[in-house]
Amino acid sequence: MAWTQVYDPAGSVVLSALSAAIPLMVLFYMLAIRRAKGHVAAIVGLAVAFVLAVALWGMPFGTAVSSVAYGMANGLFPIVWIVITAVWVYNMTVESGEFEIIKDSLARLTDDRRLQALFIAFAFGAFLEGTAGFGTPVAITAAMLAGIGFNPLYAAGLCLIANTAPVAFGAIGVPVIVAGQVSGFDPNLISAIVGRQLPFLSVIVPLWLCVTMCGFKRSMEVLPAILVAGLCFAISQFVFSNYHGPTLPDIMSAIITLVGLVILLRFWKPATIWRFEGEKPTVLTGKGYSFGEVIRAWIPFIILAVMVFFWGLPQFKAFLDGISGSIATKGFAWPMLDGMVSRTVPVVPAETPYAAFFKFGWLSAGGTAILLSGFFAVPFMPKYSFGKAVACFFSTIYQLRFPVLTIATILGLAFLMNYSGMSTTLGIGFTKTGSLFPFFAPILGWLGVFLTGSDTSSNALFCGMQRSTAQAVGMPPELAVAVNSSGGVTGKMISPQSISVATAATGMIGQEGNLFRFALGHSIAMTLFICVLTYLQATVWQWMLP
């Protein structure tokens, strides 16, 4: 017999919502104040949530255990699979010596750390977000920045900040598509609204990155590059999201931005080269490597970009699932959980069983595309072999053992809060804000991404509730659904899952608390920006909506 979720176990909406927030408060405390290691903070947060779910929300013990296991399984696959393979490809380029050529090519294009951040963290990261998503851009770009000499904390932090503008349209538009499916709105309508919000953030992210690195005065020295990057990305994002749909805004914006920056550097160079304090200048001798050698060194990442692009296409993904077996296409019901929980949230007209299906799409997973790209690249690495590649793969798994534990535990916590009803209790608490709901609606999306590490998961969790609440308070419901995604992008940089990916990629394992503190202020500031914009669009600026 299914257990029915309870959303007000404390007898007061406010008290119940505060109780549901305790595990998140514990995570904030452990990471921001105690500066605990990521896996330690995740385990403590999960333990607190488990006790609350069973003791206060009344969730059956066995069902609670199964929901945690289900979340961990989803953390291990496909998310951890992406992280391991992405870091592995980077490690191979380092072991083979090819990354030295990449570093030299970047230095000859520009030795300025500000411009390198715009190229790699902002533009190339957006391309990877648009094609693969789910941790791939931060894993690759943070490792690259650290590899070319960036301070590891800044390499990780800058990539997390840069990975805000493209998140809503990541993985070929999956977050927006899911938002449309859950809410019942046309995904193209949601895409258009998101495309009338995020460009205001996208246009200032390049400046934000530079100011974070070197302050406002030194940022003005590269103002032409900041303007080209911001305007190319923001305008392209608006055009493609409004006049094409949710699938191409990231990919096309990233390509146009990269081309724009390359063209700019043909005619303009910064007057002074900026590096981190105490960093030695890069000494370039001779003519450098030949064009062929540079292309060869970049081949692993070129192949990776092409592979994840095709793997991200829904038609190609469906084809791969079709040839990889029924477990990929149909999945299997998760034991002791599927159909064992009933929901009665406002968007569900009656008690509805909460499904729990695990799809092991091993061939269509983004991590598999990265794994294959790594093996395809081995023949292009002189003095490197498949044997060394395999050995590097297993050493990478050992290197990432603690981030793997962190990611799995965080997803276990997120799924426990979802299936126990704690996440819904938090959402209902936000619905009591009445006429101020337009201001708080993005925070619900921010909270969902903090919990799950995914804008897609946040949209699946809260978009139905966003629509019903907006209708009740008189807010345009399509705007509420869209801002769940727009607000969610600013929560990704402080999600423990994202923090763990970034620290793993930059060799900062165990310093998750420091990185969390680095990103927290930026996340709050960007969230408030989206909150104010949403409130204005819901009241005096409704003319901005399609």
N, C-alpha and C positions, 0 to 999 in steps of 0.2 A: 504493500500500500504506500502511495506517495505521501511524503511529508509536505505540508503547505507552508510556504514562507510567511513569516510575520515581519511587519515593517515598523511597528511601534511597540517594541517589547518593553520599553520603560514607561509606557503610559503617557508619554509626552513626545511630540514630534521633535522638539528641540533637544530634549535629553537623549532620545534615541539616536538622533543624528550625531550628537557629540560623542555618544558611546561608540558609534560606528567609526568615528574618526580617530579613536584611540590608537589603533594599529599604525595609522599614517603619522600621527603625532610621535609615536615611538620611533618610526623610521626617520623622521626629521631630526629628532633628538639624537639618535645614535649617529647619524651621518653628519649633521651640521654642528652639533655641540660636542659630542664625545669623539667625533672623527673616527668612528669605529671602521674596521674593515667591512667591505661590502657584504661578504657572506655572513659575518657576525650580525650585522644590523638586520639583514634579511631573515635570519633564523629567529632572532628575538621578536621581530615584527610578526612573523608567522605564528610563533607560539602564543603571542598575545591575542591575535585574531582567532586562533583556534579555540582558545578558552572562552572568548566572548561568543563565538558562533554556537558553541555547544551549551554553555551555561546560560546565556542571556537570550539568544535568538532561538534556542531550543532545537537546533539542528541535530539529528541523530549522529552519534559518534562515528559509525561506519560510513555514513554518507559524507561526513566532513572529511574523513581520511581519504575517501575515494576522490573527492573534489580536489584535494591537494595533489594527489597523485596525477590526476588528469591535467591539472595546471602545469605540473613539473614536466609531464610528457610533452605538452605543447611548448614549453620552454626549451626542452632539449631538441625538439624537432618541430618547426624548421629553424628556430632562432639561433640556437647554439651551433647548429650545423652551418649556418651562414658565417658566424663569427670565426669558427675554427678554420674553415676553408679560406676565408678572406685573409686572415693573419698568416696562414700557411703560404699563400701565394706571395705575400710580402716577404716572409722569411726566406723563401727560395731565391727571390731576387737579391736578397742581401748575401746569402751564402754563396751564390754563383758569381757575385761581384758586379752583376748588371745594375744594381741600384746605385753604384758609384757613377755609372754613366748617366743615369737618370738625374742624379744630383748635379752633375756637371752641366747637363743640358738645361736644367732649370736655372742654374746660376748664370749661364750665358744668355738666357732669355731675359732674366732679371735676377740680380743678386739681392734685391730688396725684399725683406721679409714681409712687408705689407702687401706687396704685389703677389708674392708667392701664396700668401693666405687667400687672396682674392681668386687666384687661379685654381688652387687645389681645394681649399676648404669650402669656398662658396660655389664656384662654377662647376668644377669636376664633381664635387660632392652632390650638387643638385642633379647632375646627370645620373649618378649612381642611385640616388633616391628615386628618381623618376623611373628607372629601369628595374630596380630590384627592391629597394626599401628594406624594412625589417632589419636594421642594424648594419647593412652593407656599407653605406657611405661613410659612417663614422669609423668603422673598422678599417677601411682602406685609407681614407684621407688622413686620419690621425696618425696612422703608422707611417704614411709618406712624409708628413710634416716633421714627425720626430726623426725620421731617417735622414732628412736633409739638414738637420741641425737645430730645429726648433726646441726651445725649452719644453720638456714633456707635458708640464701642466698647461702651458699655452697651446701646445699642439692639440691636446685633448679638448680643452675648454673652447678654443676657437671653432673647432669642428662641430662641437655640440651647439654653439650659438648659431653658426652658419646653417646648421641643419634644422632651421625653423621655417624659412621661406618656402621650401619645396615639399614639406611633409604631407600637407593635405592632398596633394596630387601624386603622392609616391606610388611606386609599384604599378605603373600604368593606370593611375587614377582609382585604385581600389578603395581608399577611404571614402571618397565622395560617392562612388558607386554603391558601397554598403550603406551609406547614410540615406541614399535615395530608396534602397530596398527596404530598410527598416522603417522609414517614415512614410513611405508610399508616394513621395514626390518624384518627379522626373529628375534623374541624376544630372541632366544638362541644366536644369534650373538651379539646383544646388551648386553646380560647378560655376555658373554665372555669378551667383551671390558671393561665393568664396573668392572668385576672381575680382570682386569689387571691394574686397577687404584686404586680403593678403598683399596685393601690390603696394599698399601704403606702408606695410612692414618691410616687404622685400626691397624697396627702394632705399631704405635706410640701413639695412643689415650690413652692406659693405663698409659704410661709415662707422657703424657700431663696432665692427671687427677691428678696424684700424684704431679707433679711439681706445678700445680695450687694450690694444697692444702698446700704443705709444703716446696716447693723449691726443687732444684735439689739435694742438698747434702743429705737431709733426704729421698728423693726418692730412692737414691742408696741403702739405707738400705733394701728396699724390691725389689731389682732388680730381684731376681729369680721369684717372683710372677708377676712382670711387663712383663718379658720375656715370661713366660708361657702363660699369658693372651693374650699378643699381637701376639705371634707366633701361638698359637692354633687357634685364631680367624682368623688371616690373611691367614694362609695356608688353613684352611677349607673353607674360603670364596672364595679363588681362585679356589680350586678344585671343589667345588659344582657349582660355577657359570660358570665354563668352561666345565665341563664334565657331568653336570646334567641338568642345566637350572636355571631359575630365582626364582623357587618356594622354594627351601630349603636352600640357603646359610645362611640366618640369623638363622634359627632354628637349623640347625646342627652345625654351628659355635658356637652358644651360648651354646648348650649342651656340646660340646667337650671342650669348655673353662671352664665351670663350673666343669666338671669332672676333667680336668687337674689341676685346682686350689685346689680342694678337695684332690686329690692325693698328690700334692705338700705339703700341710699342714700336711699330715701324717708324713712327713720326715723332714720338715723344718719349723722353726718359726723365725720371725724377732727378732733380738737381743734386740731391744727396742720397746716399744709400743708407738705409736704416737697418740696424741689427739689434738684437737683444743686448742689454747691458753686460759687459764683460765678454761678449762673444768676439772671437777673432775673425777678421775679414777673410772671406774666401779668396784663396790665391789661385787664379786661373793662369795656367802656363800653356804656351803653344797655341795651336789652332783648335785644340780640343778634339773630340771624337768626330769621325765622319758621319755624314747623314745616315748612312746605312747602319752604322753601329748604334746611333741614337734610336733609330726606329726599332732595331732588334731589341734593345734594352727595354723599350716601352711595349713590346709585343705582348708580354703577359697581361698588362692592363688593357691593351687594345682588344685582345681576344676576350678578356673578362667582360669588357663593356658590351661587345657584340653578343656574347653568349647570354648575359643577363637580360639584354634587350629582347632577344627572341624568347627566352624563358618567361618573360613578363607578359607576352602576348596571350590573351585568354584562349585564342584558338589553338596556339601551339601547346599551351599548358594542358588543354583538354586532350589533345592528341597524345601527349606523353603519358597522361594519366590512363588513357585508353589502352596503351600497350604495356603498362606496368602492373596491371592486375587489379582485381576488384577492391583490394584494400586501399588503393589510391583513389578510385572513383567513388566507391560507396562508403568506405571506412567500416568501422565496427562500433557497436554500442559499448560505451565504457561501463565496465562492471560496477554494480552497486551505485550507479549514479544516473544513467540514462533513464528518464521517466520516473525517477524516484523523488523528484522535487517538483512541486506545483507552484506556479506564480499567479498572483492576483494583483499585479501592478495596474495602475490606471489605464495603460494602453492595451491591456489584455482584458477582453470582455468577461471572461469567466476563468475559473481555475484551469490553467494550461500546463501540461507537463513540460518540464525544462529538459530539452534534448541534450545529450552528451555523446557526440560521435567523434571518433578520432580517425582522421584520414592521414595515412602514411604515404603521401605522394612523393616517394623517394626519388623518382626520376624527374618530376616537374618542379622540385624544390629549388629555390635560388641557390642554396649551398651546393647542390649537385652541378649546376651550371658553372659555379666558381671552381669546383673540384676538377671538372673536365677541362676548363680553361687552363688550369695549372698544369695538367698533364700534357695538353696540346702545346704548351709553351716550352716544355723541357727541351725538345730538340733545337730550339732557338737559343739555348743558353750554353755557350762553349764551356767545356770542361765540367759539365754537370750531367748527371745521369738519372734515370728513373729510380735506381736504387737509392741515391742520395735524396731524391724527392720523397720517397716513401719514408725514409728515416726521418726526414724533416717534418713530415706529417705527424708522426707519433711524438716527436719532441715538442711539436706545437700543442698537441693535446695535453701533454704534461705541463707545459708552460701556462695553459689556460685553465688548469684544474679548479682554481678558486673562482674565477669569473663564471665558469660553467655552473658551479654550485650556487653562486649568487643569482644568476638568471633563472635557473630552475626553481629556486626557493621563492623568488619574487613572483613568478607566474603562479606558483602554488598558492601564495597569499592572495593574488588577484582573483583566481578562480574560486577560492574559498569564500571571499567576500561577495562574489557574484552569486554563487549557488546558495549561500546562507541568507541572502537578502540584505546584507549589510550595505552593499553598494547602492541598492535601490533606496534604502533608508536615507542615505546621504543625499541622493537625488531628490527625494521627497522633501527633505529639509530645505533645499534650495528653492523649491516651488512655493514656499511660504513667504517669499520676499515680495509678492504682489506686483505693484507697478514698477518696482525696481528690478524685476526679473530680467529685463533686457541687459542690465549691467552685469548681473550675476551668471547669466546663461553661459558665457565663455568659460567661466571658472569651472562649471560642471564638466566641460570638455577637457580643460586643463587637468582636473582631478582624475578623469578617466584615463588619460594618457600617463599621468604619474603612476597610477595603479598598474596599468597593463604594459606600458612602454610602447603602445601602438595606437595611432590615430584611428586605425580601422577598428580595433577592439573597443575603443572608447565610443565610436559612432554606433557600433552594434549594441553597446550597453545602454546608451543614454538618448539616442536620437528620437526614439518613439516617445519617451517621456518629455523631451524638449518640445515636440509638436503639440502634445496634449496640454502641457502647461501653458505654452504660448497662446493657444486658443482660449484658455480659461482667463488669462490676464489681458487679452486684447493685443498681444504682440503678433506681428506677421509670423505665422508658424514656419514658413519656409526659411525665414531669417534665423529663427531659433535653431533649426536643424543645421543650417550652414555654419553658424558660429560654434556649434559643438566641435566641428572640425577645425575651424580657424583658431578657436581658443586652445584646442588640443595641441597645436603645433608648438606652443610656447612651453608646454609641460614636458615635452620630450627630452629637453636638455637636462632636466633634473630627475628623470625617471631612473630609479636604481638600475634597471636593465640597461639603459643607455650609458649610464655612468660606468657600469661594469665593462661594457663593450669598449669604451674609450680607454679605460685604464689598462685593459688587457692589450690593446693595440699599441700603447705607448710605453709599456713596461712599468706602469705605475701600480701594479697589483698591490693591494693593501692600503692605497692612498685614496680610496673612494671618497672618504669624508672631506679631504682637501678639495677634490674636484667638485663635489657637491656644493661646498661653500663658494667656490669660484663661480659656479653657474647660477646659484640661487637668485642673486640680485637681478641678474639679466632676465631670468625667467619671470620674476614678479613684475618687473618694469614693462616687459613686452606684453604680459597678460593684461595689465591695467590699460595699456594702449588699445588693445582689442576690445576691452570692456567699454571704454569711453566711446570708441568708434561705433560699437554695436548699439549702445544706448541712443546715440545721435541718429543712427540709421533707422532705429525703431520709432523715433519720435519726430524730430524736426527735419531729418534728412531722408525721408522715405522715398524721395525722388531718385535717390541713388540706386534703388533696388530695381531689378528688371521687371 
